[in-house]
Structure formats: C-alpha cells, structure tokens
C-alpha cells in the first residue's frame, strides 16, 4: 500500500500540470452535467415494512381521487376580541379571505369554506375557524409568486382586524438557513489553518482541495438525481461530511509533507513519502467513513440509504483528491512556502565563508526549534499520570452521558418551530381552540374482505358499516378526543375515519394511544372481518422513530465491527481497534447526553436560543453516529499511525506515544478545532433542529478528539505498554499486510545526510 501510494504521489508531483488539468476537467465536466441534468425529483418519504406505509399505499390505491400529491396550507382565523366568526362583519372579512386565497395563484386548486362545514371547521366557542388551501403541485414546486400571494391575502385579512396565521407544507419556511453559520465556520477554519502552517498558501490548500472534491461530489449527485431518484436534499449530508473529511485529509498530507521536508528530503521525495504514509492512513480512514455511511442501508429507509450512499461517494472523491491533487498542488507551491522555517535542504557544493556562517545560523535556529512542542509535553504528562488522566476522562464523559438514558425521539413539526413563525402561531391557535390533538389526527383504514356491491345495501355500505362499528369501539379508548363518521370509497371495499387524540402529536401519550389503537384493531379485525390499519402523519412519525430506534444497535454493530477489522489490519493489533471503538461509543454517549440535557430537558435553553425543548429529532442519533464515527476514526488513524510507525522502527512504547503526539497531535487538534467551528456555526441559525445537529456534532468532536483521542488513548497506551500492539500469531499470518507505516519506503527514501562541505539552498 505505502509503496504504491508513494509512487502515485511522486507521479502526481512530477506531472502536476496534467494532474491539475484532469481534476479541473472533472470539476467542470461534472458542473456542466449537473447544470444540464433534468430537475431532481421531489423528496419522497417511505418506510417499507411499517403499518403506516402499508396503510398509505392502500389509500393511494383505494382512494385515487383523494391521493393528490399537492401541497396544502391550513389558514387559521380568529375573530376580533368580543366577537365571533359568525358575526356578520367578521364573516364578510373571512369570506373575502376565502375568495382572495382561491384566486391568489394559478397553482391553487381550491379553498374549503369553513362556513360550509361549521361543525368541523369552526371551534365550539365560535371564535376560531380554519380553511384548507389545496395546491395542484407538490410543496417543493410551490413558487415564490404563490407564497407571496398567500402572504398578501393573509396580511389583508389582518388589516381588516382578524388574527390570521398559516401552517402546512405550502407555507414558506421562515426558518431557512441564512448561511451565517457556514461563513463563520469557513472563516475560523481558514484562521486555524494559517496558525497551523504559518502560510496563506499552505493554509488555503486544504480548503481549495476540499471544495473541489465536494463540488465534484455534489455535481455528480445532481447529474444523477433523475436517474437514481436523488432529491435536492440528498446532498446535504454529502456536503457536510465531504467538507469535513476533505479538509482533514488534505491537512494531514500537507502536514506530513512539511515534516518530511524538515528532515531534509527533496520536495519530490517528501511528496512521495507523505502520500505513502499519511496517504495510507487517509485511505483507511476514508474506508471507515464509507463503511459508516453505506451502513445506513441497514435502516431500510430509502431516503436515508440514498443520502448515505451519496455521501459515501463524496468521501471516496475526497480520498482520491487527497492522494493525487494535493501532491500536484504541492509541486506548484513555492519551495520556501511549503518548507518549515529553520529547516535545511542541502546540495553538494563547496561552501564559502559567508555560506558557512549562514549555515551555522540556520543550524543554531534549527537546534532551538527542536525543543518539545505542546503535543510532546502533553504526551509526557499523560505517560507520567496515566491512571489519573484515564479516570478523569472516563468518569467525566460517563457523567455527561447519563441524560442519554432518557432520550426521546421524534420528528420536527410546526409545534417545535420558533414562536415567532406563522406556522407555530397557527399550530398554537388550533391547539387552543380545537384541542392539542387536532394538529395530529390519526387516519384509520378499514378494508373489508368482501365488497359491498349492488347486491348489498348499496355501494360502500359494507365498508361504511364496518367503519362506523369500528369507530364506535375506538371512541371508547382512553386518550381519544373524537372519531369522525366513516367514509367509503366508490368500490365499497374500503373506508376511512379520522381519530383525533386528546394529546399533542409529539407527546408520549399520543404514541401510547397509537399502540393501543393497533392492539384494539387486532381484536376488531376478527369480529368485523376487516383489515384495520392506523396511519396519518403522527403515526408515520412514530413508526419512523421506532424504525430508527430498532436499527440503531444493528447499525452500530455493523459499522463498529467492520471498522474494527479494518483498524486491526492497519495497526496489526487487537487492543488498538478495540479501544478505538470503545472510545467512540463513550464520546457518542456523552454527546447524546449533552443533547438531551440541552434540547430535551431545556438546560441552558436561553443561552442557545431554544424556544421549545422537546423530543430529539429521530434522524439525529443515526446521522451523528455516521459523521462522528468517520471523524473519530480519522483522528485515531492519524494519531496512532505515527505511533505505530515509530514503534515498528524500534521505538519503545512510551517513545512511540510521544512521537505520535509530536508529529500528529497538532494536526489532529487543528482538524478538530476546524470541524468544531464548522459545526458550531449552525448553532446561530434560527431553526431549533439545525441548532441541535450543529451542537451535537460540535460537542461530539470536542469529546472524541480532545478527551478520548488526546487523553484516554495515550493513557491506555501507557498502561498497556507493549501489550497494546499484541496480535495472536495465527491472526498475524492470515491478516493481509498493507504497510501503512511505510516500512518498505525507509531503505530507499531515507533523508539524505548533509555532506561535510555543502551549500545551503533556500
């Protein structure tokens, strides 16, 4: 592995012009393909194997006229204080609003007049009503003119004295990403890179290469969107993790190149050795990330599978960029910029007196620069106090992880939006006037085993009768606020009815009600000879959360198990990958505990600007595991590979730990700070769930990089000694040898010694 990658790095360095041209052609070509590709399909959500999905598919088949994919907006109106919706002046204003909404946009199909069905659309106290605006296009296709027309109509009604708010998927999201967080993250990343390398060119290289890799990956996703059903949001995860690993991989190779130059190697030798050693670590780190992302397929939710595979493809591009484009750019950079200050490069020539004095000054400066750096001093401290450091790290993270035991999963809804948005205001108005469960109704489908045709009491009589019987039984269930009459389809074999819970859609009691209704349905199926299914948005959200919850342990077992095998091949050890996996689990548990404490329990809610603490977004743990696992294994491979390299060349275990921190500690620390700044930038966004993801990823990187990798890992190495590198003989024989340490490179690419009489160049 190291030999092949070294040759590849040297080739890219020598043929820098051709390599750069090929990557630019790929970048431009993908951009052209993306711009000329058909419009990506709208987001589709399905959960094969769940009752909600089965019921939804049944409704699509049996009620084709009602299975409209169009967006809807639910406009809520409250009469001025002291009046009712039925007051003549108020009714006139409401009817004017209905007319205005119906003619506001060509995309509007119709508006349900609340006065046509007052028992359903007007509250019992007569102060509040709602109307449903139906569009003929999906939510993603509702254009700006339609959004503006809806806003104008509601604003006109407000001027007439009404309180008007709107919710639903047709309403423009006011909590859109502002981009502020991304800008902050990029600025901090650039600042950290400049501090790390002391050069704008060297600092800009990881950013440029990461952006090129992400650009190619995202353009590829867009170009293939219509072919493979990749929606516009599929690339979200790909962009996030592609930037993260792209910067990390380039940073690691550039840092190793500068270290090799500091040892006196020529630029081409340094590039080859950097790609051969650090590039090997990058390849295996990338494989662990790809495993974690592709493993999302085990969840069996098509949307997540596509997101994971798309992100995995982007990571693969980032690896290729790191081992080919980065050495090519190193060949284009000025020699003095990419070489560490105070380090020497020699050529055999006679020295003049002036050159000898200059060489002496450089030698003295180089000697002064050999004092222990921060990473070396920290590693030596941990080696002296391993038990204390280990106990503080493990107990500290374990304490922070305690709230994770109370983790409650849910999906974002209008009830969790900012109280300043019209969606949240509409949600609250409906809850106050119609009950909290009104925002999360359940749909019950009743499919009879024989159709009610002309030979029965009329088309649909059998299904409707069964539906009404079932509705009466369900109405007696504790937690049910109301049940609507059953409505049969034209064929008469299926009926639907609506159950309104007494509690809100995200409350635990509503989830318990869904399970209770399904248990009752199992008993009713035998007595009514019907197939009864419970669905609706609330039930689908509950099933989605349950599906993710059930998949969490298998997903963890898959990614951790495969990564364990990969790391065992890389490090030729059993205990090193074991502690890497256990450390990752500890940091993830602590991060989940912090997320629960802040976003579910509401601790420090004012500090982070959280309007409504509640359940944790269902997708967050899975995404966090995938992203953080990839970054954690990056840090593990980057740090421990230098230890392994030193140990393989004869260093004692303690010396190997110090060497790993001397050369890798600064790079891992810089990479972690960059990632934390990128993720922390999302905390300033208005959307609570964007805040949650940003906070979770930032705190997880903090725990994993600085507590697990920088403290617990070296403490364990100190306690284990040579046992850390133990590998059974039989296993050593069957495991493939990949030479990540570059042992085969040492005899042919050792640093050239300075001759007795030499001329200092640069």
Secondary structure, DSSP 8 states (H G I E B T S, - for coil): -HHHHHHHHHHHHHTHHHHHHHHHHHHHHHHHHHHHS----------TTSHHHHHHHHHHHH-TTT-----EEEEEEE--TT--TTSHHHHHHHHHHHHHHHTS-TTEEEE--GGGGHHHHB-TTSSEEEEEEEESS-GGG--HHHHHHHHHHHHHHHHTT-EEEEESTTS--TT---SHHHHHHHHHHHHHHHHHHS-HHHHHHHHHHHHHHHHHHHHHHHHTHHHHT--TTTHHHHHHHHHHHHHHHHHHHHHHHHHHHHTT--HHHHHHHHHHHHHHHHHHHHHHHHHHHHGGGGG--HHHHHHHHHHHHHHHHHHHIIIIIHHHHHHHS-HHHHS-TT---EE-----HHHHHHHHHHHHHHHHTTS--HHHHHHHHHHHSHHHHHHHHHHHHHHHHGGGGG--EE---GGGS-TTSHHHHHHHHHHHHH-GGGGG-EEEEEEESS---TTTTSTTHHHHHHHHHHHHHHHTSTTEEEE---EE-TTSSEEEEEEEESS-TTSHHHHHHHHHHHHHHHHHHHHHTEEEEEESHHHHHHHHHHHHHHHHHHHHHHHHHHHHHHHHHHHT-SHHHHHHHHHHHHHHHHHHHHHIIIIIS-TTHHHHT-S----EEHHHHHHHHHHHHHHHHHHHHHHHHHHHHHHHTT--HHHHHHHHHHHHHHHHHHHHHHHHHHHHGGGGSS-HHHHHHHHHHHHHHHIIIIIIIIIIHHHHHHHHGGGGG---HHHHHHS----TT-HHHHTTS------SS-EE--
